[in-house]
C-alpha cells in the first residue's frame, strides 16, 4: 500500500515512527521533547507543533502517504468562534477541577445518572470537569469558548490547514465525559450543564475513516488517544487485558460493549477499532515497590526483585496492602498502606520484598476482577512498564492473574498504533482494505509466561491478600469481585 507514519504527542515529547503500510515494519523514527515544563498543567498548543516539526526534521516523512496522530488523554483545547485559542490548553494531569467534578455529579443527580449517560463518573482530569472549572474560575474565558477540541483533534486540524470541519474519533470522544460510548453519540446537554452554554463539538469519525487530506496531498486518519493507540499498536483483542505498571496502575480490557458502572471504578472507553476498552485504575503500583526498596536500603527495583525471589509464595504470611496514596480500587481515598502478618519468622527482608511484589499484583488482580465481574473475559494479560521486566514480577504474575502473561519488548506502541490507523485509512481509500478489516501487522515481540502448576499457589496468595484486605477494610471491595 505504501509508507505511513504514526505520531504520538505525549505529555513530554513527540515520537514519530515511519512504517511499511503492509507489514508494519519500522523504517525510520523521530523524537523531540516538548518545550514545556514536565509538570505543567497547561500549555500553549503551539509547543506541540514545534516539537512535531523538530521530530519530523531531516526528511523523516519523505515518501509518507498517510499520517495517524495520537496524543495525551483528557486535554482540553478551548477555541473561540473564529477558531482562535481562548486560553492555554488544560492538560490531563490538571487536578484543579476536583471540586468541579463533584459538583457535576450532584448536578445531574448522582453517579448512577452519569454512568448511564456516558459510561463514567466525572473526574478532575476529564474535559467535562475542566469546563465546569472554567465556568466557575475563569468566566470570561468560558463565555468566549465556542468550540472544544482535545490535543489529538487540534493537531489533526492543524495538519489539515485548519478547515471548517473539525473531527475526532470515538476513542478520544469517550474520554471527554460528554460522549456516550454505548450510544455512540454526544450529550450536548452535559456540555451546557458544565460550561453554561452550547459549544461546537468535533465530528466523530469511524475507526477507518480519514479526517482529510493536507494541502500537500497527505492523508490524515481520524487520530485517537494514547491509550487506544497503544492497544491498537499492541494488537490486543477480545480476551486480552493490558496491565500498566507505572507509579499508579491500570487494567484495560477489550470488550464487545460499553459498561455502565455507578461505583465509578470502571471508566467505559471506546477503542480505535469499533470495540470498547473498559479500564480500572489503581493509585498505587510501582510506587509500592520503590517505597519498599528504599525502606530496605536497596539500590533500585532490580535488587528488590532479586531479594523477593529468595522468599516463597505468600511471603511467610506477610501481606502488604499497597494503598500508600489512598486508593481508587477499592475506593479508599483517605486510607494508608498496611503491613500485616508480622511474626518472628516473617520479619526478614526477603519476605517484605516478596510481599511488596505480591501486594502490587494482587491489587491489580482486584482491579481485573472488577472487569471480570461484569462479564469481561480475560485469557491473556499484556504486562507493560519497566517493572514488567523484573523476574520476581514475571514469576508471580501469571498465577496471581490466573492467565497467560505477555511481556512485550519496549517499543513506541502508541505511535505504532497511530501508524496502523493511518495504514487502515490509506488501505480503505485505495480499495485494498475494508472498514471492518485493519491491516494485519505482525504482533509485538514478547516473552510468554504461563500460570501452569503454580495457579493454585497464586490463588492461595490472593486468598491470603483478600482476607487481610477485607479484615482491615470490611465492605470496601465489591462482593464477588
C-alpha positions in Angstrom: 0.0 0.0 0.0 2.9 2.4 0.7 4.5 4.1 3.6 2.7 5.6 6.6 3.7 7.5 9.8 2.4 7.4 13.3 2.8 10.5 15.6 2.5 10.3 19.4 2.3 13.7 21.0 2.7 12.6 24.7 2.8 14.9 27.7 6.5 15.5 27.4 7.6 14.6 23.9 6.7 13.7 20.3 7.6 10.4 18.8 7.2 9.5 15.2 7.5 6.1 13.5 7.5 5.6 9.8 6.3 2.2 8.8 5.6 -0.1 5.8 1.9 0.1 5.4 1.5 -3.6 4.6 3.7 -5.2 7.3 4.2 -2.6 10.0 7.9 -2.8 9.8 9.5 0.3 11.2 11.6 2.1 8.6 12.5 5.4 10.4 11.9 7.1 13.8 12.0 10.6 15.1 11.9 12.1 18.6 11.8 15.6 20.1 10.9 16.8 23.6 8.1 19.3 24.2 9.5 22.8 25.1 7.4 22.9 28.3 7.9 22.1 32.0 7.5 18.4 32.8 4.8 19.1 35.4 2.9 21.8 33.6 -0.8 21.6 33.8 -1.5 23.9 30.9 0.4 24.8 27.8 0.2 26.7 24.5 -0.6 24.0 21.9 1.9 25.7 19.6 4.5 23.8 21.7 3.2 20.6 20.3 3.6 21.8 16.8 7.2 22.9 17.5 8.0 19.5 18.9 6.3 17.8 15.9 8.4 19.9 13.5 11.6 19.0 15.2 10.8 15.3 15.4 9.9 15.2 11.7 13.1 17.1 10.6 15.8 15.7 8.3 13.4 14.3 5.7 11.8 11.8 8.1 8.4 12.0 6.4 9.8 11.7 2.8 7.6 9.3 0.8 4.9 9.1 3.5 1.4 8.8 2.1 -0.7 8.9 5.3 -0.3 10.0 8.9 -2.0 8.9 12.1 -2.0 11.1 15.2 -2.4 10.1 18.8 -1.9 12.4 21.8 -2.2 12.6 25.6 -5.6 12.0 27.0 -8.1 14.3 28.7 -6.6 17.6 27.5 -9.0 20.4 26.6 -8.3 23.0 23.9 -11.0 25.7 24.1 -11.5 27.7 20.9 -13.4 30.9 20.2 -15.9 31.4 17.4 -13.1 32.3 15.0 -11.1 29.2 15.8 -8.6 31.1 18.0 -7.3 29.8 21.3 -9.2 31.1 24.2 -6.6 30.2 26.8 -3.7 27.7 27.1 -4.8 24.1 26.7 -5.6 22.3 30.0 -3.7 19.0 30.3 -4.8 15.6 31.7 -2.6 15.9 34.8 -4.5 19.1 35.9 -6.3 18.2 39.1 -7.8 21.7 39.8 -11.2 20.5 38.8 -11.8 18.1 41.6 -14.5 20.2 43.3 -16.0 20.9 39.9 -16.2 17.2 39.1 -18.0 16.5 42.4 -20.3 19.4 41.6 -21.2 17.9 38.3 -22.0 14.6 39.9 -24.6 16.2 42.1 -25.9 18.5 39.3 -27.0 15.5 37.2 -28.4 13.5 40.0 -25.6 11.3 41.2 -23.1 8.7 40.0 -25.7 6.3 38.5 -27.0 9.1 36.2 -23.6 9.8 34.9 -22.7 6.1 34.4 -25.8 5.6 32.4 -25.3 8.8 30.4 -21.7 8.5 29.3 -20.2 5.4 30.9 -18.1 7.2 33.5 -18.4 9.4 36.6 -16.8 12.8 36.3 -13.2 13.1 37.4 -10.9 16.1 37.7 -8.9 15.1 34.6 -11.9 14.9 32.2 -12.7 17.7 29.9 -16.3 17.9 31.2 -14.9 18.8 34.7 -12.5 21.2 33.2 -15.4 23.0 31.6 -17.1 23.4 34.9 -13.9 24.7 36.5 -13.5 27.2 33.7 -17.1 28.4 34.1 -16.6 28.9 37.8 -13.0 30.2 37.9 -12.5 32.0 34.5 -16.0 33.1 33.5 -14.8 35.5 30.8 -12.8 32.7 29.1 -15.7 30.3 29.5 -18.0 32.8 27.8 -15.7 33.1 24.8 -15.4 29.4 24.4 -17.4 28.3 21.3 -15.7 25.1 20.3 -14.0 22.2 22.1 -11.1 20.0 20.9 -8.7 17.5 22.6 -5.0 17.5 21.8 -5.1 15.0 19.0 -8.1 16.7 17.5 -6.2 20.0 17.5 -3.1 18.5 15.9 -5.1 16.8 13.1 -6.9 20.1 12.5 -3.6 22.0 12.2 -2.1 19.4 9.9 -5.1 19.7 7.6 -4.7 23.5 7.4 -7.5 24.4 10.0 -10.5 23.5 7.8 -14.1 24.4 8.8 -14.7 20.8 9.6 -13.2 19.6 12.9 -13.1 15.9 13.7 -12.2 13.4 16.5 -12.6 9.7 16.9 -14.8 7.5 19.2 -11.8 6.6 21.4 -10.9 10.2 22.2 -14.5 11.3 22.4 -15.2 8.5 25.0 -12.9 10.2 27.5 -14.5 13.6 27.4 -17.4 13.0 29.8 -19.9 14.3 27.2 -19.9 11.4 24.6 -21.5 8.1 25.3 -19.6 5.0 24.0 -22.8 2.9 24.5 -25.0 5.2 22.3 -22.2 6.4 20.0 -23.4 10.0 20.4 -22.6 13.3 22.2 -24.6 14.5 25.2 -24.5 18.3 24.4 -26.7 18.9 27.4 -23.8 17.8 29.6 -21.6 20.4 27.9 -24.2 23.1 28.7 -24.5 21.8 32.2 -20.8 22.1 32.7 -20.0 25.5 31.0 -23.4 27.1 30.8 -23.9 27.3 27.0 -23.6 25.1 24.0 -20.3 24.6 22.2 -19.4 23.2 18.8 -18.1 19.6 19.1 -15.9 17.8 16.5 -17.5 15.2 14.2 -16.8 11.7 15.5 -15.2 9.6 12.7 -15.2 5.8 12.4 -12.0 3.8 13.0 -11.0 3.6 9.3 -12.2 7.0 8.2 -9.9 9.7 7.1 -10.1 13.2 8.6 -9.0 14.7 5.3 -6.0 15.5 3.1 -3.3 18.0 3.8 -2.6 20.8 1.2 0.4 18.6 0.2 -1.8 15.6 -0.5 -1.1 13.6 2.6 -4.0 11.6 4.0 -4.6 12.1 7.8 -6.6 9.4 9.6 -9.0 10.0 12.4 -6.5 10.0 15.2 -7.1 8.8 18.7 -6.0 8.9 22.3 -2.7 7.4 23.5 -4.4 4.5 25.4 -6.4 3.5 22.3 -3.4 3.9 20.0 -1.2 1.7 22.3 -3.9 -1.0 22.4 -4.1 -1.0 18.6 -0.3 -1.0 18.3 0.0 -4.0 20.6 -2.7 -5.8 18.6 -4.9 -6.7 21.6 -8.3 -8.2 21.0 -11.2 -9.9 22.8 -9.9 -11.9 25.8 -6.9 -9.6 26.2 -6.2 -7.2 29.1 -3.4 -4.7 29.4 -1.9 -4.1 32.9 0.1 -1.0 33.0 2.7 -0.8 35.8 3.5 2.9 36.4 3.7 4.7 39.8 0.0 4.0 39.7 -1.6 1.2 37.8 -4.4 0.3 35.4 -6.2 -2.6 33.9 -7.7 -2.2 30.4 -9.5 -4.9 28.6 -11.1 -5.3 25.2 -14.9 -5.9 25.4 -17.8 -6.0 22.9 -19.9 -3.5 24.7 -19.7 -0.4 26.9 -20.1 -0.9 30.6 -22.0 1.5 33.0 -20.6 1.4 36.5 -22.2 3.6 39.1 -19.4 2.9 41.5 -17.1 4.9 39.3 -14.4 2.2 39.3 -14.9 1.3 35.7 -14.4 4.0 33.0 -16.0 2.9 29.8 -13.9 4.0 26.9 -14.2 3.1 23.2 -11.2 1.8 21.3 -9.7 2.5 17.9 -11.3 -0.5 16.1 -15.0 -0.3 16.9 -14.8 -2.3 20.2 -14.7 -1.0 23.8 -11.9 -0.5 26.4 -13.3 -0.6 29.9 -10.5 0.5 32.3 -10.0 0.3 36.1 -7.3 2.4 37.7 -5.3 1.9 40.9 -3.5 4.7 42.6 -0.6 2.5 43.7 1.6 0.1 41.7 5.3 0.6 41.3 5.4 3.3 44.0 4.9 0.5 46.5 7.9 -1.4 45.1 10.1 1.8 45.2 9.0 2.6 48.7 9.8 -0.9 49.9 13.2 -0.8 48.2 14.0 2.5 49.9 12.8 1.1 53.3 15.2 -1.9 52.8 18.1 0.3 51.7 18.2 -1.4 48.3 19.6 0.2 45.2 16.7 0.0 42.8 13.9 -2.4 41.7 16.3 -5.0 40.4 17.8 -5.6 43.8 14.2 -5.7 45.3 13.3 -8.3 42.7 16.3 -10.5 43.4 15.6 -10.3 47.2 11.9 -11.2 46.7 12.9 -14.4 44.8 14.7 -15.6 47.9 11.3 -15.7 49.7 8.5 -18.1 48.8 4.9 -17.5 47.6 2.9 -16.0 50.3 5.9 -14.3 51.8 5.8 -16.4 55.0 2.3 -14.9 55.8 3.4 -11.3 55.3 0.8 -9.2 53.4 1.2 -5.7 52.1 -1.9 -3.7 51.2 -0.2 -1.1 48.9 -2.6 1.8 49.4 0.2 4.3 50.1 -1.5 7.2 48.4 -5.1 6.3 49.3 -6.8 4.0 46.7 -9.3 4.2 44.0 -9.9 0.4 43.6 -11.3 -0.2 46.2 -12.5 3.4 46.9 -10.5 4.3 49.9 -9.2 7.8 49.1 -8.1 8.6 52.7 -6.5 5.3 53.8 -2.9 4.3 54.1 -1.0 1.1 53.3 -1.0 -1.8 55.7 1.6 -4.4 56.6 0.0 -7.4 58.2 1.2 -10.9 59.3 4.3 -9.8 61.2 5.7 -12.8 63.1 9.2 -13.5 64.1 9.7 -15.9 61.2 8.3 -13.4 58.7 10.4 -10.4 59.8 13.0 -10.8 57.1 13.9 -8.5 54.2 13.2 -11.1 51.6 9.7 -11.6 52.9 8.9 -7.9 52.8 10.3 -7.7 49.3 8.1 -10.6 48.2 5.0 -9.1 50.0 5.5 -5.8 48.1 5.6 -7.6 44.7 2.6 -9.8 45.6 0.7 -6.8 47.1 1.1 -4.8 43.9 0.0 -7.7 41.7 -2.9 -8.7 44.0 -4.2 -5.1 44.0 -4.2 -5.1 40.2 -5.8 -8.5 40.2 -8.6 -6.9 42.3 -9.0 -4.3 39.6 -9.1 -7.1 36.9 -11.8 -8.9 38.9 -13.9 -5.7 38.8 -14.0 -6.2 35.0 -14.4 -10.0 35.2 -17.3 -9.4 37.5 -19.0 -7.5 34.7 -18.6 -10.3 32.1 -15.3 -9.2 30.6 -13.2 -12.2 29.5 -9.5 -12.2 30.4 -7.4 -15.0 29.0 -4.2 -13.2 28.3 -2.6 -10.3 30.1 -0.1 -7.9 28.4 2.2 -6.5 31.2 3.6 -3.1 30.4 6.1 -0.8 32.2 9.6 -1.1 33.4 8.6 -3.3 36.4 7.2 -5.8 33.9 10.9 -6.8 33.2 11.5 -7.7 36.8 12.0 -11.5 37.3 10.0 -11.5 40.5 7.0 -9.9 38.8 7.2 -12.3 35.9 7.4 -15.3 38.2 4.4 -14.3 40.3 2.1 -12.5 37.8 0.7 -15.5 35.8 -0.5 -17.4 38.9 -1.9 -14.3 40.6 -3.7 -13.1 37.5 -4.8 -16.6 36.6 -3.9 -16.0 33.0 -1.1 -16.2 30.4 1.2 -13.2 30.8 2.8 -11.5 27.8 5.7 -9.2 28.4 6.4 -7.3 25.2 9.7 -5.8 24.1 9.8 -2.0 24.7 8.6 -0.1 21.7 6.6 3.1 20.8 3.3 1.2 20.7 1.1 4.4 20.8 3.0 5.7 17.7 2.8 2.3 16.1 -1.0 2.2 16.7 -1.3 5.6 15.1 0.6 4.4 12.1 -1.5 1.3 11.9 -4.6 3.5 11.9 -3.1 5.6 9.1 -2.4 2.4 7.1 -6.0 1.3 7.6 -7.4 4.6 6.3 -5.0 4.6 3.4 -5.9 1.0 2.5 -9.6 1.8 2.5 -9.0 4.9 0.3 -7.1 2.6 -2.1 -9.7 -0.2 -2.0 -7.1 -2.6 -0.6 -8.8 -2.9 2.8 -12.4 -2.7 4.2 -13.6 -0.6 7.1 -14.1 -3.9 9.0 -10.5 -5.2 8.5 -7.5 -3.4 9.8 -4.1 -4.2 8.4 -2.7 -7.4 9.8 0.6 -6.2 11.1 3.0 -8.6 12.9 2.4 -8.7 16.6 4.9 -7.3 19.2 7.9 -9.5 20.1 7.3 -10.8 23.5 8.1 -13.3 26.3 5.2 -15.6 27.3 4.7 -16.8 30.9 2.1 -19.4 31.7 0.5 -20.0 35.2 1.0 -23.7 34.8 1.2 -25.7 38.1 1.6 -22.6 40.1 -2.0 -21.5 39.5 -3.2 -23.0 42.8 -0.3 -21.3 44.7 -1.2 -18.0 43.1 -4.9 -18.3 44.2 -3.8 -19.1 47.7 -1.7 -15.9 47.7 -4.8 -14.0 46.5 -6.9 -15.5 49.2 -4.4 -14.5 51.9 -4.3 -11.0 50.5 -8.1 -10.8 50.2 -8.7 -11.9 53.7 -6.3 -9.2 55.0 -8.0 -6.6 52.8 -11.5 -7.5 54.0 -10.4 -7.6 57.6 -8.8 -4.1 57.5 -11.3 -2.6 55.1 -14.6 -4.5 55.5 -17.1 -3.9 52.8 -14.7 -1.7 50.7 -14.5 -4.1 47.8 -17.5 -5.3 45.8 -18.8 -8.7 46.9 -17.9 -11.4 44.5 -15.4 -9.3 42.6 
